[in-house]
């Protein structure tokens, strides 16, 4: 089960709301409150449902870090969509228009969705890593 990501950084919100910086931190704070409760709920479910294994994907802070420190992830633009969208980058892609030629350097595909590059980073860290998906990564879960 993955946490809610930094929703205050999604172009559909961040480009419409007044704020300082790249993200609306009030929206991100709401996501953190939910995520903290999600973590406790999954721990409780794992301990009360015999034979269950709930894995928590800590995607919020990874996503936030990629927006704040894009060069560490090979990104050039962590705030604007790759495709041309309606509403100045705040909605879906406009059909039949060419997307950017360097989607692997963008965080967002459209006003809502991440690019394949970001999903790949999350999947790799969750499959093999020890800090994103806990208490086990996907590889360990399958091997059990």
The first five atom37 places (N, CA, C, CB, O) and aatype in JSON, in Angstrom:
{
  "aatype": [20, 20, 20, 20, 20, 20, 20, 20, 20, 20, 20, 20, 20, 20, 20, 20, 20, 20, 20, 20, 20, 20, 20, 20, 20, 20, 20, 20, 20, 20, 20, 20, 20, 20, 20, 20, 20, 20, 20, 20, 20, 20, 20, 20, 20, 20, 20, 20, 20, 20, 20, 20, 20, 20, 20, 20, 20, 20, 20, 20, 20, 20, 20, 20, 20, 20, 20, 20, 20, 20, 20, 20, 20, 20, 20, 20, 20, 20, 20, 20, 20, 20, 20, 20, 20, 20, 20, 20, 20, 20, 20, 20, 20, 20, 20, 20, 20, 20, 20, 20, 20, 20, 20, 20, 20, 20, 20, 20, 20, 20, 20, 20, 20, 20, 20, 20, 20, 20, 20, 20, 20, 20, 20, 20, 20, 20, 20, 20, 20, 20, 20, 20, 20, 20, 20, 20, 20, 20, 20, 20, 20, 20, 20, 20],
  "atom_mask": [
    [1, 1, 1, 1, 1],
    [1, 1, 1, 1, 1],
    [1, 1, 1, 1, 1],
    [1, 1, 1, 1, 1],
    [1, 1, 1, 1, 1],
    [1, 1, 1, 1, 1],
    [1, 1, 1, 1, 1],
    [1, 1, 1, 1, 1],
    [1, 1, 1, 1, 1],
    [1, 1, 1, 1, 1],
    [1, 1, 1, 1, 1],
    [1, 1, 1, 1, 1],
    [1, 1, 1, 1, 1],
    [1, 1, 1, 1, 1],
    [1, 1, 1, 1, 1],
    [1, 1, 1, 1, 1],
    [1, 1, 1, 1, 1],
    [1, 1, 1, 1, 1],
    [1, 1, 1, 1, 1],
    [1, 1, 1, 1, 1],
    [1, 1, 1, 1, 1],
    [1, 1, 1, 1, 1],
    [1, 1, 1, 1, 1],
    [1, 1, 1, 1, 1],
    [1, 1, 1, 1, 1],
    [1, 1, 1, 1, 1],
    [1, 1, 1, 1, 1],
    [1, 1, 1, 1, 1],
    [1, 1, 1, 1, 1],
    [1, 1, 1, 1, 1],
    [1, 1, 1, 1, 1],
    [1, 1, 1, 1, 1],
    [1, 1, 1, 1, 1],
    [1, 1, 1, 1, 1],
    [1, 1, 1, 1, 1],
    [1, 1, 1, 1, 1],
    [1, 1, 1, 1, 1],
    [1, 1, 1, 1, 1],
    [1, 1, 1, 1, 1],
    [1, 1, 1, 1, 1],
    [1, 1, 1, 1, 1],
    [1, 1, 1, 1, 1],
    [1, 1, 1, 1, 1],
    [1, 1, 1, 1, 1],
    [1, 1, 1, 1, 1],
    [1, 1, 1, 1, 1],
    [1, 1, 1, 1, 1],
    [1, 1, 1, 1, 1],
    [1, 1, 1, 1, 1],
    [1, 1, 1, 1, 1],
    [1, 1, 1, 1, 1],
    [1, 1, 1, 1, 1],
    [1, 1, 1, 1, 1],
    [1, 1, 1, 1, 1],
    [1, 1, 1, 1, 1],
    [1, 1, 1, 1, 1],
    [1, 1, 1, 1, 1],
    [1, 1, 1, 1, 1],
    [1, 1, 1, 1, 1],
    [1, 1, 1, 1, 1],
    [1, 1, 1, 1, 1],
    [1, 1, 1, 1, 1],
    [1, 1, 1, 1, 1],
    [1, 1, 1, 1, 1],
    [1, 1, 1, 1, 1],
    [1, 1, 1, 1, 1],
    [1, 1, 1, 1, 1],
    [1, 1, 1, 1, 1],
    [1, 1, 1, 1, 1],
    [1, 1, 1, 1, 1],
    [1, 1, 1, 1, 1],
    [1, 1, 1, 1, 1],
    [1, 1, 1, 1, 1],
    [1, 1, 1, 1, 1],
    [1, 1, 1, 1, 1],
    [1, 1, 1, 1, 1],
    [1, 1, 1, 1, 1],
    [1, 1, 1, 1, 1],
    [1, 1, 1, 1, 1],
    [1, 1, 1, 1, 1],
    [1, 1, 1, 1, 1],
    [1, 1, 1, 1, 1],
    [1, 1, 1, 1, 1],
    [1, 1, 1, 1, 1],
    [1, 1, 1, 1, 1],
    [1, 1, 1, 1, 1],
    [1, 1, 1, 1, 1],
    [1, 1, 1, 1, 1],
    [1, 1, 1, 1, 1],
    [1, 1, 1, 1, 1],
    [1, 1, 1, 1, 1],
    [1, 1, 1, 1, 1],
    [1, 1, 1, 1, 1],
    [1, 1, 1, 1, 1],
    [1, 1, 1, 1, 1],
    [1, 1, 1, 1, 1],
    [1, 1, 1, 1, 1],
    [1, 1, 1, 1, 1],
    [1, 1, 1, 1, 1],
    [1, 1, 1, 1, 1],
    [1, 1, 1, 1, 1],
    [1, 1, 1, 1, 1],
    [1, 1, 1, 1, 1],
    [1, 1, 1, 1, 1],
    [1, 1, 1, 1, 1],
    [1, 1, 1, 1, 1],
    [1, 1, 1, 1, 1],
    [1, 1, 1, 1, 1],
    [1, 1, 1, 1, 1],
    [1, 1, 1, 1, 1],
    [1, 1, 1, 1, 1],
    [1, 1, 1, 1, 1],
    [1, 1, 1, 1, 1],
    [1, 1, 1, 1, 1],
    [1, 1, 1, 1, 1],
    [1, 1, 1, 1, 1],
    [1, 1, 1, 1, 1],
    [1, 1, 1, 1, 1],
    [1, 1, 1, 1, 1],
    [1, 1, 1, 1, 1],
    [1, 1, 1, 1, 1],
    [1, 1, 1, 1, 1],
    [1, 1, 1, 1, 1],
    [1, 1, 1, 1, 1],
    [1, 1, 1, 1, 1],
    [1, 1, 1, 1, 1],
    [1, 1, 1, 1, 1],
    [1, 1, 1, 1, 1],
    [1, 1, 1, 1, 1],
    [1, 1, 1, 1, 1],
    [1, 1, 1, 1, 1],
    [1, 1, 1, 1, 1],
    [1, 1, 1, 1, 1],
    [1, 1, 1, 1, 1],
    [1, 1, 1, 1, 1],
    [1, 1, 1, 1, 1],
    [1, 1, 1, 1, 1],
    [1, 1, 1, 1, 1],
    [1, 1, 1, 1, 1],
    [1, 1, 1, 1, 1],
    [1, 1, 1, 1, 1],
    [1, 1, 1, 1, 1],
    [1, 1, 1, 1, 1],
    [1, 1, 1, 1, 1]
  ],
  "atom_positions": [
    [[0.85, -1.15, 0.0], [0.0, 0.0, 0.0], [0.91, 1.23, 0.0], [-0.97, -0.01, 1.21], [1.76, 1.38, 0.87]],
    [[0.71, 2.1, -0.98], [1.56, 3.29, -1.05], [0.92, 4.49, -0.39], [1.88, 3.61, -2.5], [-0.3, 4.66, -0.42]],
    [[1.75, 5.3, 0.2], [1.32, 6.56, 0.77], [0.79, 7.48, -0.34], [2.48, 7.24, 1.54], [1.04, 7.25, -1.53]],
    [[0.08, 8.49, 0.07], [-0.29, 9.55, -0.87], [0.98, 10.37, -1.11], [-1.48, 10.45, -0.31], [1.68, 10.73, -0.17]],
    [[1.25, 10.66, -2.35], [2.42, 11.45, -2.71], [2.24, 12.92, -2.37], [2.73, 11.29, -4.19], [1.23, 13.31, -1.78]],
    [[3.2, 13.73, -2.75], [3.13, 15.16, -2.45], [2.1, 15.86, -3.35], [4.52, 15.81, -2.63], [2.45, 16.47, -4.36]],
    [[0.83, 15.76, -2.96], [-0.26, 16.27, -3.8], [-0.19, 17.78, -3.99], [-1.59, 15.9, -3.2], [-0.72, 18.3, -4.97]],
    [[0.44, 18.47, -3.09], [0.59, 19.92, -3.23], [1.56, 20.31, -4.33], [1.04, 20.52, -1.94], [1.69, 21.49, -4.65]],
    [[2.24, 19.33, -4.91], [3.2, 19.59, -5.98], [2.64, 19.22, -7.36], [4.48, 18.81, -5.73], [3.26, 19.54, -8.37]],
    [[1.49, 18.56, -7.4], [0.88, 18.16, -8.67], [0.47, 19.41, -9.43], [-0.34, 17.21, -8.44], [-0.19, 20.28, -8.86]],
    [[0.84, 19.53, -10.71], [0.52, 20.74, -11.46], [-0.95, 21.15, -11.4], [0.9, 20.56, -12.88], [-1.25, 22.34, -11.39]],
    [[-1.86, 20.19, -11.38], [-3.28, 20.55, -11.33], [-3.63, 21.34, -10.07], [-4.14, 19.29, -11.4], [-4.59, 22.11, -10.07]],
    [[-2.85, 21.17, -8.99], [-3.04, 21.96, -7.78], [-2.05, 23.12, -7.7], [-2.9, 21.07, -6.54], [-2.44, 24.27, -7.5]],
    [[-0.77, 22.81, -7.87], [0.27, 23.82, -7.62], [0.18, 25.01, -8.57], [1.63, 23.18, -7.74], [0.55, 26.12, -8.19]],
    [[-0.29, 24.8, -9.77], [-0.39, 25.92, -10.72], [-1.67, 26.74, -10.54], [-0.34, 25.39, -12.14], [-1.77, 27.83, -11.09]],
    [[-2.63, 26.23, -9.77], [-3.88, 26.94, -9.54], [-3.91, 27.68, -8.2], [-5.04, 25.98, -9.6], [-4.63, 28.67, -8.06]],
    [[-3.14, 27.21, -7.23], [-3.2, 27.75, -5.88], [-2.05, 28.71, -5.62], [-3.18, 26.62, -4.85], [-0.96, 28.55, -6.16]],
    [[-2.3, 29.69, -4.8], [-1.24, 30.63, -4.42], [-0.35, 29.98, -3.36], [-1.83, 31.97, -3.9], [-0.85, 29.41, -2.38]],
    [[0.93, 30.07, -3.56], [1.89, 29.52, -2.59], [3.27, 30.02, -2.93], [1.86, 27.97, -2.59], [3.49, 30.6, -3.99]],
    [[4.2, 29.8, -2.02], [5.61, 30.14, -2.25], [6.34, 28.85, -2.58], [6.25, 30.85, -1.01], [6.08, 27.82, -1.96]],
    [[7.23, 28.9, -3.53], [8.01, 27.72, -3.88], [7.35, 26.88, -4.95], [8.24, 26.88, -2.67], [6.47, 27.36, -5.67]],
    [[7.77, 25.63, -5.06], [7.28, 24.72, -6.1], [5.97, 24.04, -5.75], [8.31, 23.68, -6.39], [5.25, 23.57, -6.64]],
    [[5.65, 23.98, -4.46], [4.51, 23.19, -4.02], [3.65, 23.96, -3.02], [4.99, 21.9, -3.4], [4.1, 24.91, -2.39]],
    [[2.4, 23.53, -2.9], [1.52, 24.04, -1.88], [1.71, 23.14, -0.65], [0.02, 24.07, -2.36], [1.22, 22.01, -0.62]],
    [[2.41, 23.65, 0.34], [2.78, 22.83, 1.49], [1.6, 22.51, 2.4], [3.86, 23.52, 2.29], [1.66, 21.54, 3.15]],
    [[0.54, 23.29, 2.34], [-0.65, 22.96, 3.14], [-1.27, 21.65, 2.64], [-1.69, 24.1, 3.07], [-1.68, 20.82, 3.45]],
    [[-1.33, 21.46, 1.34], [-1.86, 20.2, 0.79], [-0.93, 19.04, 1.13], [-2.03, 20.32, -0.74], [-1.39, 17.95, 1.45]],
    [[0.38, 19.29, 1.05], [1.33, 18.23, 1.39], [1.22, 17.83, 2.86], [2.77, 18.69, 1.09], [1.37, 16.66, 3.19]],
    [[0.95, 18.8, 3.73], [0.8, 18.5, 5.16], [-0.41, 17.6, 5.39], [0.65, 19.8, 5.97], [-0.37, 16.72, 6.26]],
    [[-1.47, 17.8, 4.64], [-2.64, 16.93, 4.76], [-2.3, 15.5, 4.35], [-3.81, 17.46, 3.91], [-2.74, 14.54, 4.97]],
    [[-1.51, 15.36, 3.3], [-1.09, 14.03, 2.85], [-0.24, 13.35, 3.92], [-0.3, 14.12, 1.53], [-0.39, 12.15, 4.15]],
    [[0.62, 14.1, 4.57], [1.48, 13.53, 5.63], [0.62, 13.04, 6.8], [2.5, 14.59, 6.13], [0.9, 11.98, 7.36]],
    [[-0.41, 13.78, 7.17], [-1.3, 13.34, 8.25], [-1.93, 12.0, 7.88], [-2.41, 14.4, 8.53], [-1.95, 11.07, 8.69]],
    [[-2.44, 11.9, 6.66], [-3.04, 10.64, 6.2], [-2.0, 9.53, 6.21], [-3.63, 10.8, 4.78], [-2.27, 8.43, 6.7]],
    [[-0.82, 9.81, 5.68], [0.23, 8.79, 5.58], [0.65, 8.27, 6.95], [1.44, 9.35, 4.86], [0.91, 7.08, 7.1]],
    [[0.72, 9.14, 7.93], [1.07, 8.69, 9.29], [0.01, 7.74, 9.83], [1.23, 9.9, 10.23], [0.34, 6.75, 10.49]],
    [[-1.24, 8.03, 9.57], [-2.32, 7.15, 10.02], [-2.32, 5.84, 9.23], [-3.68, 7.85, 9.88], [-2.64, 4.78, 9.77]],
    [[-1.97, 5.9, 7.94], [-1.89, 4.7, 7.12], [-0.83, 3.75, 7.66], [-1.57, 5.07, 5.65], [-1.07, 2.54, 7.75]],
    [[0.3, 4.28, 8.03], [1.38, 3.45, 8.58], [0.92, 2.7, 9.81], [2.6, 4.32, 8.92], [1.15, 1.49, 9.93]],
    [[0.27, 3.39, 10.72], [-0.23, 2.75, 11.95], [-1.3, 1.71, 11.63], [-0.78, 3.8, 12.92], [-1.33, 0.64, 12.24]],
    [[-2.18, 2.02, 10.7], [-3.25, 1.09, 10.34], [-2.67, -0.2, 9.75], [-4.21, 1.74, 9.33], [-3.13, -1.29, 10.08]],
    [[-1.66, -0.08, 8.9], [-1.07, -1.28, 8.28], [-0.34, -2.13, 9.32], [-0.1, -0.88, 7.16], [-0.38, -3.36, 9.26]],
    [[0.33, -1.48, 10.28], [0.97, -2.23, 11.36], [-0.09, -2.99, 12.16], [1.76, -1.27, 12.3], [0.1, -4.16, 12.51]],
    [[-1.19, -2.33, 12.45], [-2.29, -2.96, 13.2], [-2.88, -4.13, 12.41], [-3.39, -1.92, 13.52], [-3.11, -5.2, 12.99]],
    [[-3.13, -3.95, 11.14], [-3.68, -5.03, 10.32], [-2.74, -6.23, 10.25], [-3.98, -4.53, 8.92], [-3.18, -7.38, 10.32]],
    [[-1.46, -5.96, 10.11], [-0.49, -7.05, 10.04], [-0.47, -7.85, 11.33], [0.91, -6.49, 9.74], [-0.34, -9.07, 11.3]],
    [[-0.6, -7.15, 12.47], [-0.54, -7.87, 13.75], [-1.86, -8.57, 14.1], [-0.18, -6.91, 14.87], [-1.86, -9.56, 14.83]],
    [[-2.98, -8.08, 13.58], [-4.27, -8.68, 13.94], [-4.79, -9.69, 12.93], [-5.29, -7.61, 14.12], [-5.6, -10.55, 13.29]],
    [[-4.36, -9.62, 11.69], [-4.83, -10.56, 10.67], [-3.75, -11.62, 10.45], [-5.17, -9.82, 9.34], [-2.78, -11.4, 9.71]],
    [[-3.93, -12.74, 11.09], [-2.94, -13.81, 11.06], [-2.61, -14.21, 9.62], [-3.44, -15.02, 11.85], [-3.5, -14.4, 8.79]],
    [[-1.32, -14.32, 9.33], [-0.84, -14.73, 8.02], [-0.8, -13.61, 6.99], [-1.7, -15.81, 7.51], [-0.47, -13.85, 5.83]],
    [[-1.11, -12.39, 7.41], [-1.09, -11.28, 6.46], [0.27, -10.58, 6.48], [-2.2, -10.27, 6.78], [1.02, -10.67, 7.45]],
    [[0.55, -9.9, 5.42], [1.78, -9.11, 5.32], [1.46, -7.84, 4.55], [2.94, -9.92, 4.61], [1.35, -7.85, 3.33]],
    [[1.3, -6.75, 5.27], [1.03, -5.46, 4.65], [2.34, -4.7, 4.49], [0.01, -4.63, 5.48], [3.08, -4.5, 5.45]],
    [[2.61, -4.29, 3.27], [3.85, -3.57, 2.96], [3.49, -2.12, 2.71], [4.58, -4.2, 1.71], [2.57, -1.82, 1.94]],
    [[4.22, -1.22, 3.35], [3.99, 0.22, 3.18], [5.03, 0.79, 2.23], [4.05, 0.95, 4.55], [6.23, 0.63, 2.43]],
    [[4.55, 1.44, 1.2], [5.44, 2.13, 0.26], [5.56, 3.59, 0.66], [4.92, 2.01, -1.2], [4.6, 4.35, 0.56]],
    [[6.74, 3.97, 1.13], [7.0, 5.36, 1.54], [7.28, 6.21, 0.31], [8.19, 5.43, 2.54], [8.41, 6.65, 0.1]],
    [[6.28, 6.45, -0.5], [6.46, 7.19, -1.74], [6.42, 8.7, -1.59], [5.44, 6.79, -2.7], [6.92, 9.42, -2.46]],
    [[5.84, 9.19, -0.5], [5.67, 10.64, -0.35], [7.0, 11.38, -0.37], [4.93, 10.95, 0.93], [7.2, 12.29, -1.17]],
    [[7.9, 10.98, 0.52], [9.15, 11.75, 0.65], [10.07, 11.53, -0.54], [9.87, 11.36, 1.93], [10.82, 12.44, -0.91]],
    [[10.03, 10.37, -1.15], [10.81, 10.15, -2.38], [10.3, 11.09, -3.48], [10.71, 8.66, -2.84], [11.09, 11.74, -4.16]],
    [[8.98, 11.15, -3.64], [8.4, 12.03, -4.64], [8.71, 13.49, -4.38], [6.91, 11.84, -4.71], [9.02, 14.24, -5.3]],
    [[8.62, 13.88, -3.13], [8.91, 15.27, -2.75], [10.38, 15.6, -3.02], [8.57, 15.51, -1.27], [10.69, 16.66, -3.54]],
    [[11.25, 14.69, -2.65], [12.69, 14.92, -2.87], [13.0, 15.07, -4.36], [13.51, 13.77, -2.28], [13.83, 15.9, -4.73]],
    [[12.35, 14.28, -5.2], [12.6, 14.39, -6.64], [12.13, 15.73, -7.19], [11.89, 13.25, -7.37], [12.7, 16.22, -8.17]],
    [[11.13, 16.32, -6.59], [10.66, 17.64, -7.04], [11.58, 18.75, -6.53], [9.23, 17.89, -6.57], [11.88, 19.69, -7.26]],
    [[12.03, 18.63, -5.3], [12.89, 19.66, -4.71], [14.33, 19.54, -5.2], [12.84, 19.55, -3.18], [15.02, 20.56, -5.34]],
    [[14.8, 18.32, -5.45], [16.18, 18.07, -5.9], [16.17, 17.3, -7.23], [16.99, 17.28, -4.82], [16.65, 16.17, -7.28]],
    [[15.62, 17.88, -8.28], [15.43, 17.13, -9.53], [16.71, 16.59, -10.16], [14.74, 18.0, -10.52], [16.7, 15.51, -10.73]],
    [[17.8, 17.33, -10.06], [19.04, 16.87, -10.71], [19.55, 15.57, -10.11], [20.11, 17.95, -10.59], [20.24, 14.81, -10.79]],
    [[19.24, 15.3, -8.84], [19.66, 14.04, -8.21], [18.97, 12.84, -8.84], [19.36, 14.08, -6.71], [19.42, 11.7, -8.68]],
    [[17.89, 13.08, -9.56], [17.13, 12.02, -10.21], [17.22, 12.11, -11.74], [15.67, 12.07, -9.77], [16.5, 11.41, -12.45]],
    [[18.1, 12.98, -12.23], [18.26, 13.13, -13.67], [17.14, 13.91, -14.33], [18.38, 11.8, -14.3], [16.92, 13.79, -15.54]],
    [[16.43, 14.7, -13.55], [15.29, 15.46, -14.08], [15.69, 16.91, -14.36], [14.11, 15.42, -13.11], [16.52, 17.48, -13.66]],
    [[15.08, 17.48, -15.39], [15.28, 18.89, -15.7], [14.09, 19.72, -15.22], [15.5, 19.08, -17.21], [14.27, 20.84, -14.74]],
    [[12.89, 19.19, -15.35], [11.7, 19.95, -15.04], [10.78, 19.15, -14.12], [10.96, 20.35, -16.32], [10.08, 18.25, -14.58]],
    [[10.77, 19.47, -12.82], [9.93, 18.72, -11.89], [8.54, 19.31, -11.67], [10.63, 18.63, -10.57], [7.78, 18.82, -10.84]],
    [[8.19, 20.37, -12.41], [6.92, 21.04, -12.13], [5.97, 21.13, -13.31], [7.2, 22.4, -11.62], [4.76, 21.25, -13.11]],
    [[6.47, 21.09, -14.53], [5.61, 21.25, -15.7], [5.39, 19.92, -16.39], [6.21, 22.26, -16.68], [6.3, 19.09, -16.45]],
    [[4.2, 19.7, -16.92], [3.92, 18.44, -17.63], [4.75, 18.32, -18.9], [2.44, 18.35, -17.98], [5.18, 19.31, -19.49]],
    [[4.97, 17.08, -19.31], [5.68, 16.81, -20.56], [4.81, 17.17, -21.76], [6.1, 15.33, -20.62], [5.3, 17.71, -22.74]],
    [[3.53, 16.86, -21.67], [2.64, 17.14, -22.79], [2.02, 18.53, -22.65], [1.54, 16.07, -22.89], [2.04, 19.13, -21.57]],
    [[1.49, 19.02, -23.73], [0.75, 20.28, -23.71], [-0.65, 19.96, -23.21], [0.73, 20.97, -25.13], [-1.34, 19.1, -23.77]],
    [[-1.07, 20.66, -22.17], [-2.35, 20.35, -21.55], [-3.32, 21.53, -21.68], [-2.16, 20.0, -20.07], [-2.94, 22.65, -22.02]],
    [[-4.56, 21.22, -21.38], [-5.54, 22.28, -21.23], [-5.22, 23.0, -19.92], [-7.01, 21.72, -21.24], [-4.59, 22.42, -19.04]],
    [[-5.64, 24.23, -19.79], [-5.51, 24.94, -18.52], [-4.1, 25.22, -18.1], [-6.18, 24.18, -17.46], [-3.8, 25.18, -16.9]],
    [[-3.2, 25.51, -19.04], [-1.83, 25.9, -18.71], [-1.11, 24.87, -17.83], [-1.84, 27.25, -18.01], [-0.51, 25.23, -16.82]],
    [[-1.18, 23.62, -18.21], [-0.46, 22.57, -17.48], [-1.2, 21.99, -16.31], [0.82, 23.09, -17.0], [-0.6, 21.28, -15.5]],
    [[-2.49, 22.26, -16.2], [-3.23, 21.81, -15.02], [-4.21, 20.68, -15.28], [-3.96, 22.96, -14.44], [-4.96, 20.3, -14.38]],
    [[-4.23, 20.14, -16.48], [-5.21, 19.08, -16.77], [-4.59, 18.01, -17.67], [-6.46, 19.67, -17.44], [-3.38, 17.83, -17.68]],
    [[-5.44, 17.31, -18.4], [-4.98, 16.22, -19.27], [-4.31, 16.77, -20.53], [-6.15, 15.32, -19.65], [-4.44, 17.94, -20.88]],
    [[-3.58, 15.89, -21.2], [-2.92, 16.26, -22.46], [-3.96, 16.59, -23.52], [-1.99, 15.13, -22.94], [-5.04, 15.99, -23.57]],
    [[-3.63, 17.54, -24.37], [-4.5, 17.86, -25.5], [-4.26, 16.8, -26.57], [-4.22, 19.32, -26.05], [-3.12, 16.61, -27.01]],
    [[-5.32, 16.12, -26.99], [-5.16, 15.03, -27.97], [-4.49, 15.5, -29.26], [-6.52, 14.42, -28.29], [-4.67, 16.63, -29.72]],
    [[-3.71, 14.59, -29.82], [-3.06, 14.75, -31.12], [-1.94, 15.79, -31.16], [-4.07, 15.11, -32.12], [-1.44, 16.09, -32.24]],
    [[-1.54, 16.33, -30.01], [-0.38, 17.21, -29.96], [0.82, 16.4, -29.5], [-0.62, 18.43, -29.02], [0.7, 15.53, -28.64]],
    [[1.97, 16.68, -30.07], [3.19, 15.95, -29.73], [3.62, 16.28, -28.3], [4.33, 16.29, -30.72], [3.66, 17.45, -27.92]],
    [[3.94, 15.25, -27.49], [4.48, 15.52, -26.16], [5.94, 15.95, -26.28], [4.36, 14.27, -25.25], [6.5, 15.98, -27.38]],
    [[6.53, 16.29, -25.18], [7.93, 16.7, -25.19], [8.8, 15.54, -25.68], [8.38, 17.16, -23.78], [8.41, 14.38, -25.57]],
    [[9.95, 15.85, -26.2], [10.85, 14.83, -26.7], [11.73, 14.21, -25.64], [11.72, 15.4, -27.76], [12.43, 13.23, -25.89]],
    [[11.69, 14.77, -24.43], [12.54, 14.28, -23.35], [11.71, 13.93, -22.1], [13.6, 15.32, -23.0], [11.97, 14.44, -21.01]],
    [[10.74, 13.08, -22.29], [9.84, 12.7, -21.18], [10.61, 12.13, -20.0], [8.8, 11.68, -21.66], [10.18, 12.26, -18.86]],
    [[11.75, 11.5, -20.26], [12.54, 10.91, -19.18], [13.18, 11.97, -18.29], [13.63, 10.01, -19.76], [13.76, 11.63, -17.25]],
    [[13.09, 13.23, -18.66], [13.65, 14.33, -17.87], [12.56, 15.1, -17.11], [14.42, 15.29, -18.76], [12.84, 16.08, -16.42]],
    [[11.32, 14.64, -17.25], [10.18, 15.29, -16.6], [9.64, 14.43, -15.47], [9.07, 15.59, -17.62], [9.74, 13.2, -15.51]],
    [[9.09, 15.08, -14.48], [8.45, 14.4, -13.36], [7.0, 14.07, -13.7], [8.52, 15.26, -12.08], [6.51, 12.98, -13.41]],
    [[6.31, 15.04, -14.32], [4.9, 14.87, -14.64], [4.66, 14.67, -16.13], [4.1, 16.06, -14.15], [5.27, 15.35, -16.96]],
    [[3.77, 13.72, -16.46], [3.35, 13.51, -17.84], [2.31, 14.55, -18.23], [2.8, 12.08, -18.03], [2.41, 15.19, -19.28]],
    [[1.3, 14.7, -17.37], [0.25, 15.7, -17.6], [0.03, 16.43, -16.28], [-1.09, 15.03, -18.13], [0.9, 16.42, -15.41]],
    [[-1.11, 17.05, -16.11], [-1.36, 17.8, -14.89], [-1.58, 16.97, -13.65], [-2.53, 18.65, -15.09], [-1.71, 17.51, -12.55]],
    [[-1.62, 15.63, -13.81], [-1.92, 14.74, -12.69], [-0.94, 13.58, -12.52], [-3.29, 14.19, -12.86], [-0.61, 13.21, -11.39]],
    [[-0.47, 13.02, -13.62], [0.25, 11.74, -13.61], [1.76, 11.9, -13.75], [-0.26, 10.86, -14.73], [2.27, 12.81, -14.39]],
    [[2.45, 10.97, -13.11], [3.91, 10.93, -13.18], [4.36, 10.33, -14.51], [4.49, 10.13, -12.0], [3.58, 9.68, -15.2]],
    [[5.62, 10.56, -14.84], [6.19, 9.94, -16.05], [6.68, 8.52, -15.73], [7.36, 10.8, -16.61], [6.8, 8.14, -14.57]],
    [[6.94, 7.79, -16.77], [7.46, 6.43, -16.63], [8.78, 6.44, -15.86], [7.66, 5.79, -18.01], [9.07, 5.5, -15.12]],
    [[9.57, 7.48, -16.01], [10.85, 7.59, -15.3], [10.64, 7.57, -13.8], [11.57, 8.88, -15.7], [11.35, 6.85, -13.09]],
    [[9.69, 8.32, -13.31], [9.44, 8.38, -11.86], [8.88, 7.06, -11.36], [8.48, 9.53, -11.52], [9.28, 6.56, -10.31]],
    [[7.94, 6.49, -12.11], [7.4, 5.18, -11.71], [8.5, 4.12, -11.68], [6.28, 4.74, -12.67], [8.47, 3.23, -10.83]],
    [[9.45, 4.21, -12.59], [10.55, 3.25, -12.63], [11.44, 3.39, -11.38], [11.39, 3.45, -13.9], [11.86, 2.38, -10.81]],
    [[11.72, 4.6, -10.97], [12.52, 4.84, -9.76], [11.81, 4.23, -8.55], [12.78, 6.37, -9.54], [12.42, 3.54, -7.74]],
    [[10.51, 4.49, -8.43], [9.73, 3.97, -7.31], [9.72, 2.44, -7.33], [8.28, 4.52, -7.35], [9.95, 1.8, -6.3]],
    [[9.45, 1.87, -8.49], [9.37, 0.41, -8.6], [10.7, -0.26, -8.27], [8.92, 0.0, -10.0], [10.74, -1.25, -7.54]],
    [[11.79, 0.28, -8.78], [13.12, -0.3, -8.53], [13.45, -0.25, -7.04], [14.19, 0.44, -9.33], [13.93, -1.23, -6.48]],
    [[13.2, 0.89, -6.41], [13.5, 1.02, -4.99], [12.6, 0.13, -4.14], [13.36, 2.47, -4.54], [13.03, -0.4, -3.11]],
    [[11.37, -0.05, -4.56], [10.45, -0.89, -3.8], [10.75, -2.38, -4.01], [9.0, -0.59, -4.19], [10.54, -3.19, -3.11]],
    [[11.23, -2.72, -5.17], [11.52, -4.12, -5.46], [12.8, -4.58, -4.77], [11.63, -4.33, -6.96], [12.83, -5.66, -4.18]],
    [[13.85, -3.77, -4.84], [15.16, -4.18, -4.34], [15.61, -3.48, -3.07], [16.17, -3.95, -5.38], [16.39, -4.04, -2.3]],
    [[15.13, -2.26, -2.83], [15.65, -1.45, -1.74], [15.16, -1.86, -0.37], [15.31, -0.03, -1.98], [14.35, -2.77, -0.22]],
    [[15.68, -1.16, 0.64], [15.31, -1.46, 2.02], [14.66, -0.28, 2.73], [16.54, -1.9, 2.79], [14.3, -0.4, 3.9]],
    [[14.52, 0.85, 2.05], [13.96, 2.02, 2.74], [12.61, 2.48, 2.19], [14.92, 3.15, 2.66], [11.87, 3.15, 2.9]],
    [[12.27, 2.14, 0.96], [11.01, 2.63, 0.39], [9.83, 1.77, 0.8], [11.11, 2.68, -1.13], [8.83, 2.28, 1.29]],
    [[9.93, 0.48, 0.59], [8.85, -0.44, 0.96], [9.26, -1.22, 2.2], [8.5, -1.4, -0.21], [10.27, -1.92, 2.2]],
    [[8.46, -1.08, 3.27], [8.81, -1.7, 4.54], [7.61, -2.44, 5.12], [9.32, -0.64, 5.55], [6.48, -2.05, 4.82]],
    [[7.77, -3.44, 5.9], [9.01, -3.94, 6.48], [9.81, -4.85, 5.54], [8.7, -4.69, 7.74], [10.92, -5.27, 5.89]],
    [[9.28, -5.15, 4.35], [9.99, -5.98, 3.38], [9.86, -5.33, 2.02], [9.44, -7.43, 3.35], [8.88, -4.65, 1.72]],
    [[10.88, -5.54, 1.19], [10.72, -5.11, -0.2], [9.98, -6.21, -0.96], [12.1, -4.79, -0.86], [9.73, -7.29, -0.42]],
    [[9.63, -5.94, -2.19], [8.83, -6.89, -2.97], [9.6, -8.2, -3.2], [8.43, -6.27, -4.32], [9.01, -9.28, -3.17]],
    [[10.88, -8.1, -3.43], [11.7, -9.3, -3.64], [11.65, -10.2, -2.41], [13.15, -8.91, -3.97], [11.49, -11.41, -2.53]],
    [[11.8, -9.62, -1.23], [11.74, -10.39, 0.01], [10.36, -10.98, 0.24], [12.13, -9.52, 1.2], [10.23, -12.1, 0.75]],
    [[9.32, -10.24, -0.11], [7.96, -10.71, 0.07], [7.69, -11.94, -0.8], [6.96, -9.6, -0.26], [7.05, -12.89, -0.35]],
    [[8.17, -11.93, -2.03], [7.97, -13.05, -2.95], [8.76, -14.27, -2.49], [8.39, -12.65, -4.37], [8.29, -15.4, -2.64]],
    [[9.96, -14.04, -1.94], [10.81, -15.15, -1.51], [10.28, -15.86, -0.27], [12.2, -14.65, -1.26], [10.62, -17.02, -0.02]],
    [[9.45, -15.18, 0.52], [8.9, -15.78, 1.74], [7.9, -16.86, 1.47], [8.27, -14.74, 2.6], [7.37, -17.46, 2.41]]
  ]
}
